[in-house]
Every structure is written in structure tokens, then in C-alpha cells.
Amino acid sequence: MEIILREDVDNLGTRGQVVKVASGYARNFLLPRRLAVAATDSNRKIVEQERQAHLRKEAVQKTESEELAKLLGSVTLSIARKAGEGGQLFGSVTAGDIADALTAQKFNIDRRKIQLDEAIRAVGDYKVPVKLHREVTTEVSVSVVAEA
């Protein structure tokens, strides 16, 4: 069965692409979830219009993300945590803690966009990548200090 994808589907294709799939997969999974529509002439026109609107929206989001990346590049966060004598933290600094510190400085960044591989467990200076858009990533300087 030929279908037109309305969203990006992993291991299948991208938005607007015409793909051939098993009819059961289309009927039971893709069509009920509105991830795809049947490949007819009228649906092709509708999906093309949706794709054009999505591209315009994507371009606006990318430019906003690039502007925010310029602002975030100069930000340095200072997070104080209790630490032992060797500089080891009692606990850790997570992506949520970094997101809270950014919110305190008037930047609304979702914690899921902060690409922290594993929690910070020692005192020091770190560069933490923040993925603002699929194509826009910036780094935020995080300074973890011991509480007095």
C-alpha cells in the first residue's frame, strides 16, 4: 500500500515522502495515529501544503534558536553544592539543576534540551552543550563551587 507520511517516522521516511508499506502496518498503526494518509492526488496536494507550512515554521524556529544561542554563549552559571575535602560533591548537579539556574537568569530552557551525559559529581568548571534546535547547539559554562 502506498502512503504519504505526514510526520517523520523512524526507519521509514520523512514528512511528505511517498513510501510503500504493508497494508496492515498502514491500517493499524500509521493511519490511526495520523502519521500518514493514503497516496491519492488530493492528499498529495494537502500534504505538500502542510510540508510548506512546516518548512516556514521550522525556519522561524531555527532563527530564534540561533539568536538564543548567541545569548547563551556568554552565560556563566555558578552552582553551589556541599562538597567533601577532595572536591567530590555530596550529591550531583543534573540537567534539571542547570535548567533551574538558567531560569533564574531569565532563560526558559527545557531540561531535556541540556545534553548532560552524566551528572556532574565534582567541583570545577564545565562546558555543557544545550541543543536548542535540530541544527543549533551551543555551550553554557557551568561553574560548580563548594558551599561555605
C-alpha positions in Angstrom: 0.0 0.0 0.0 1.3 3.4 -0.9 1.0 6.2 1.7 2.3 9.7 2.2 4.0 10.4 5.5 2.7 13.4 7.4 5.4 13.2 10.1 8.9 11.9 10.2 8.8 8.1 11.1 11.9 6.4 12.3 13.2 3.7 9.9 10.6 4.6 7.3 10.9 8.1 5.9 10.5 11.8 6.3 7.5 14.2 6.1 6.0 14.4 2.7 7.7 11.3 1.4 5.7 8.6 -0.5 6.5 5.1 0.7 5.2 1.6 0.2 4.3 -0.3 3.3 2.4 -3.4 4.3 -1.4 -2.7 4.3 -1.7 -3.9 7.9 1.0 -1.6 9.1 -0.7 1.3 7.4 -4.2 0.5 8.6 -3.4 -0.4 12.1 -0.5 1.9 13.0 0.2 4.8 10.7 -3.3 5.9 9.6 -5.0 5.8 13.1 -2.1 7.8 14.6 -2.4 10.3 11.7 1.3 9.8 10.8 0.3 9.1 7.2 -2.5 9.3 4.6 -3.4 7.3 1.6 -1.5 8.3 -1.6 -4.2 10.0 -3.6 -3.9 13.1 -5.8 -5.9 15.2 -3.4 -3.9 14.0 -0.4 -0.7 14.8 -2.2 -1.7 18.4 -2.6 -2.8 18.7 1.1 0.4 17.1 2.4 2.5 19.4 0.1 0.8 22.4 1.6 1.4 21.1 5.2 5.0 20.5 4.3 5.5 24.1 3.0 3.9 25.4 6.2 6.1 23.2 8.3 9.2 24.4 6.5 8.3 28.1 7.1 7.7 27.4 10.8 11.0 25.4 11.0 12.9 28.4 9.5 11.4 30.8 12.1 12.3 28.4 15.0 15.8 28.0 13.7 16.5 31.7 13.5 15.1 32.2 17.1 17.3 29.3 18.3 20.4 30.9 16.7 19.7 34.2 18.4 19.2 32.5 21.8 22.4 30.5 21.2 24.3 33.8 20.8 22.9 35.0 24.2 23.6 31.7 25.9 27.2 31.5 24.7 28.2 34.3 27.1 26.3 33.0 30.1 28.2 31.5 33.0 26.3 29.7 35.7 27.5 29.3 39.2 26.0 26.4 41.2 26.9 25.9 44.9 26.7 22.4 46.4 28.0 20.8 49.5 31.3 19.1 48.9 33.9 16.9 50.7 37.6 17.7 51.1 38.6 16.2 47.8 36.2 18.3 45.8 33.6 15.5 45.5 30.0 16.6 45.8 27.5 15.2 48.2 25.0 14.5 45.5 25.3 15.8 42.0 24.4 18.6 39.6 21.9 17.4 37.0 20.4 18.9 33.8 17.4 19.9 35.9 19.6 22.0 38.2 21.2 23.7 35.2 17.8 24.4 33.8 16.7 26.0 37.1 19.8 28.1 37.1 19.1 29.3 33.6 15.5 30.1 34.6 16.8 32.2 37.4 18.8 34.2 34.8 15.6 34.6 32.7 16.3 31.9 30.1 13.5 29.5 29.6 15.3 26.2 28.6 13.7 22.8 29.0 15.9 20.4 30.9 15.6 17.8 28.1 17.5 20.1 25.8 20.5 20.2 28.1 22.8 17.4 26.8 24.5 16.3 30.0 25.8 12.8 29.5 26.0 12.1 33.2 25.5 14.2 36.3 28.4 16.4 37.5 29.8 15.0 40.7 32.9 17.1 41.4 33.7 20.8 41.9 35.1 22.6 38.8 34.3 24.4 35.6 32.3 22.6 32.8 31.1 23.3 29.3 27.6 21.8 29.0 26.0 21.5 25.5 22.5 22.8 25.0 20.6 21.6 21.9 18.1 24.4 21.1 17.1 23.1 17.7 17.9 20.1 15.5 20.7 22.1 13.8 21.6 24.6 16.6 23.7 23.6 19.6 25.5 25.9 22.0 27.6 25.5 25.1 26.9 27.0 28.5 29.7 27.5 31.1 28.8 25.9 34.4 31.0 26.6 37.5 30.3 24.2 40.4 31.6 25.5 43.7 31.7 24.2 47.2 29.2 25.8 49.6 30.8 27.7 52.5 
